[in-house]
Amino acid sequence: MDYIEHILGIALIVLYWLFTAVVTLRVLGKRTPVSVTLSWLLVIYILPLVGAALYLMLGELNLGRQRARRAEEMVEPFLSSIAEDFQGPRGSLPGGSLVQGIHQMLQQRLGLGALGYEQMSLLDNPDAIFSRLCDDVASAQSSVHLETYIWFPGGRVDTLSEALIAAAARGVKVSLLIDHAGSRAFFRSPWRKRLIDAGIEVVPALPVRLWRALAQRIDLRLHRKLVVIDGRIAYSGSMNIADPRFFKKEAKVGEWVDIMLRLEGPAAHGLDKVFAWDWEVETGLRRLAPAPVSPPACYKWLSVLPSGPGTGEDLIGQAVLSSIYRANDSITISTPYFVPSEAIFDALCQAARRGVRVKVLIPQRNDSRMVSWASRAYFERLLQSGGEIYLFAGGLLHTKAMLMDDQLALVGSVNLDIRSLQLNFELTLTLFSPEACASIRRLLDGYLQDSTPLELERWKQRSRAARVLERGMFFLSPLL
């Protein structure tokens, strides 16, 4: 009996070693960034069997066979549709070499570097956002397309739901694409049935089912925030469909602080094409609408940058990195989660060392403790390089915005963390117009007035235990 147990013990050890070796070789064979590879190897070896199983479920960008095929098949139709329906600016855009360089890069990647719009409003409080959005829905004539990461019933969200039901009742085609994991409260609420019963299309994006983990990665998320009304009015920015007075009160971090950009003109039609892309990836139904007849002449410009698994090149990451390297005077960043890739963090430190004023605004209190500790691992090096860190005290600063030299702004759904840059489906608007950049400057200056600078000498006095925890979370930061 002892002999048999001895043989079984050796067999189990060999099987464990083989399993770990196979998963290790699989990790190395994917040729992901070195930081990501090392983080996964650390998890695999510290958590025997469990770490390897987690990697197989969460470690690879596997959309599933159908979604991956649809996403790949949509790249060319999307780019061709953009190129056919729009004409770029004649001559140079306003701004300096920074603007021209980013525009040229996007033109080479997309076939069209900028889309025109007639007017844009920056809405920086939930009352203004919901009020304007409900008014536009009430005036909709043909379609309302909406996609969001979080739909949390309650307060002004219910008012918007009633406006959508009323729009559907008068014949407007309303289509909602809502992330399944981010909106569990919505899918479990009576509102889902009410909207469907009203004739509204409600599609859960990237549904989470445990058995699907065997065939695809289950933590990939649709993180975009986008509303397009009649193909001529569009909203995009950082705010989910959630009323801050009701959302995540248990986290005790204050109300979430967000913005949305409301724009009118041809660029709204371009954003509608992003919705059509996502709709087809999820449902298999094509909705690429033709361009409107006789679009108005526009003299203000922006670029629409979607990113995510299966969407081709990482346009947002490239735009962020290129704009940091091209900045000469100032870089101001607002982000709730500061866990940048190694390339972006090095670029920020280099910019600060060459005399660019680098300011990073983050919330004083965060709803994710792991991400908060991981962020702190970056503070000392950035401060030593001459960068500045400001802690926002007016709630959970959820606005995602970057402003370079007051000439170029990037605004959207992208957090400055690896999850947003490499895993989620995200959407960023690159703003070229001086008026738009000036509005972002006023917004960020307002945030700075409600923030406290973090001093390097004070930060160095934190406890040894805090440093250990920071380092531990730092090694896991590529996986957060």
HELIX and SHEET records of a PDB file:
HELIX    1   1 ASP A    2  GLY A   29  1                                  28    
HELIX    2   2 VAL A   34  ILE A   46  1                                  13    
HELIX    3   3 VAL A   50  LEU A   58  1                                   9    
HELIX    4   4 ARG A   65  ASP A   85  1                                  21    
HELIX    5   5 SER A   97  LEU A  110  1                                  14    
HELIX    6   6 PRO A  126  SER A  139  1                                  14    
HELIX    7   7 ARG A  156  ALA A  169  1                                  14    
HELIX    8   8 ARG A  184  PHE A  187  1                                   4    
HELIX    9   9 PRO A  190  ASP A  197  1                                   8    
HELIX   10  10 LEU A  210  LEU A  214  5                                   5    
HELIX   11  11 LYS A  249  ALA A  251  5                                   3    
HELIX   12  12 PRO A  266  THR A  283  1                                  18    
HELIX   13  13 LEU A  315  ARG A  326  1                                  12    
HELIX   14  14 GLU A  342  ARG A  353  1                                  12    
HELIX   15  15 ARG A  369  ARG A  376  1                                   8    
HELIX   16  16 PHE A  379  GLN A  384  1                                   6    
HELIX   17  17 ILE A  418  ILE A  418  1                                   1    
HELIX   18  18 ARG A  419  LEU A  423  3                                   5    
HELIX   19  19 PRO A  434  GLN A  449  1                                  16    
HELIX   20  20 LEU A  456  LYS A  460  1                                   5    
HELIX   21  21 ARG A  464  LEU A  476  1                                  13    
HELIX   22  22 SER A  477  LEU A  479  5                                   3    
SHEET    1   A 9 LEU A 115  TYR A 117  0                                        
SHEET    2   A 9 LYS A 300  SER A 307 -1                                        
SHEET    3   A 9 GLU A 426  LEU A 431 -1                                        
SHEET    4   A 9 LEU A 408  GLY A 412 -1                                        
SHEET    5   A 9 ALA A 401  MET A 404 -1                                        
SHEET    6   A 9 SER A 330  SER A 334 -1                                        
SHEET    7   A 9 ARG A 357  PRO A 363  1                                        
SHEET    8   A 9 GLU A 388  PHE A 392  1                                        
SHEET    9   A 9 SER A 451  PRO A 453 -1                                        
SHEET    1   B 7 GLN A 119  LEU A 123  0                                        
SHEET    2   B 7 MET A 260  GLU A 264 -1                                        
SHEET    3   B 7 ILE A 233  GLY A 237 -1                                        
SHEET    4   B 7 LEU A 226  ILE A 229 -1                                        
SHEET    5   B 7 SER A 143  THR A 148 -1                                        
SHEET    6   B 7 LYS A 173  ASP A 179  1                                        
SHEET    7   B 7 GLU A 201  ALA A 205  1                                        
SHEET    1   C 2 TRP A 151  PHE A 152  0                                        
SHEET    2   C 2 ILE A 241  ALA A 242  1                                        
SHEET    1   D 2 TRP A 256  VAL A 257  0                                        
SHEET    2   D 2 LEU A 396  LEU A 397  1                                        
SHEET    1   E 2 PHE A 338  VAL A 339  0                                        
SHEET    2   E 2 LEU A 416  ASP A 417  1                                        
END                                                                             
